[in-house]
Amino acid sequence: MPKAADISSKRLISLSPEIWVKWATQIPDIVAGEILNSEFQWISRENDALIKARSVEYGDFLVLNEIQLRYKPTMPKRMRAYAALAEEKYNLPTYPVLVNIIKEGDVEIPTRYESEFAGLQARQDYRVINLWEVDAEVAFAEPSSPLIPFVPVLKNGSDESTIQRALQVLRADERLSNFETVMAFFATFVLGSSLT
């Protein structure tokens, strides 16, 4: 069963999939299509959001989004599995993205899975986005940005005035207002208490 945090990120991405895929892939001409069923029944796996996309250069493809509160060492293997399962299920190339929310220590976060066994090699590249490295102003660049609830954990986003600005944006946008508690949760990591 998916965790509440997984459901929130899926709901958040679904509010503005176009903004999300442009930001997550950095492919300028990308156009988001439908959000696909990301449940892979036969091994009981589900990623956060799987979006069908299109660009002039790459044609139709999938943007696979995995959002983690904290990076786990098992993520490279999971990204390999999710990318392969999505590609198999929808018969489209996959652009996997791992988004890490909270920094823990000085852990090096790999951008690929690699293994070798009996002379056979496996490799899966994926894009890593560490939110603590993303400037908070990026969240304010687009109306209804799915990044707004993440402002407290973004680079330069932990000061109270920036969090209050993000809170005003959330409260002014009916679609985003449901994510006020999500933003308050992230604020607890930088302020020590939730916003009211």
KAGIVEN-V734963 format. One record per run of one state. SS is the DSSP state (alpha for helix, beta for strand, coil for the rest). FROM is the first residue (numbers start at 1). LEN is the number of residues. If there is no record, write none. Layout:
ss;from;len
SS;FROM;LEN
SS;FROM;LEN
This chain:
ss;from;len
coil;1;3
alpha;4;12
coil;16;1
alpha;17;9
coil;26;5
beta;31;6
coil;37;2
beta;39;2
alpha;41;3
coil;44;1
beta;45;2
coil;47;2
beta;49;7
coil;56;3
beta;59;12
coil;71;4
alpha;75;16
coil;91;3
beta;94;9
coil;103;9
beta;112;6
coil;118;2
beta;120;6
coil;126;1
beta;127;4
alpha;131;3
coil;134;1
beta;135;1
coil;136;1
alpha;137;4
coil;141;7
alpha;148;6
coil;154;1
beta;155;1
coil;156;4
alpha;160;13
coil;173;4
alpha;177;15
coil;192;5
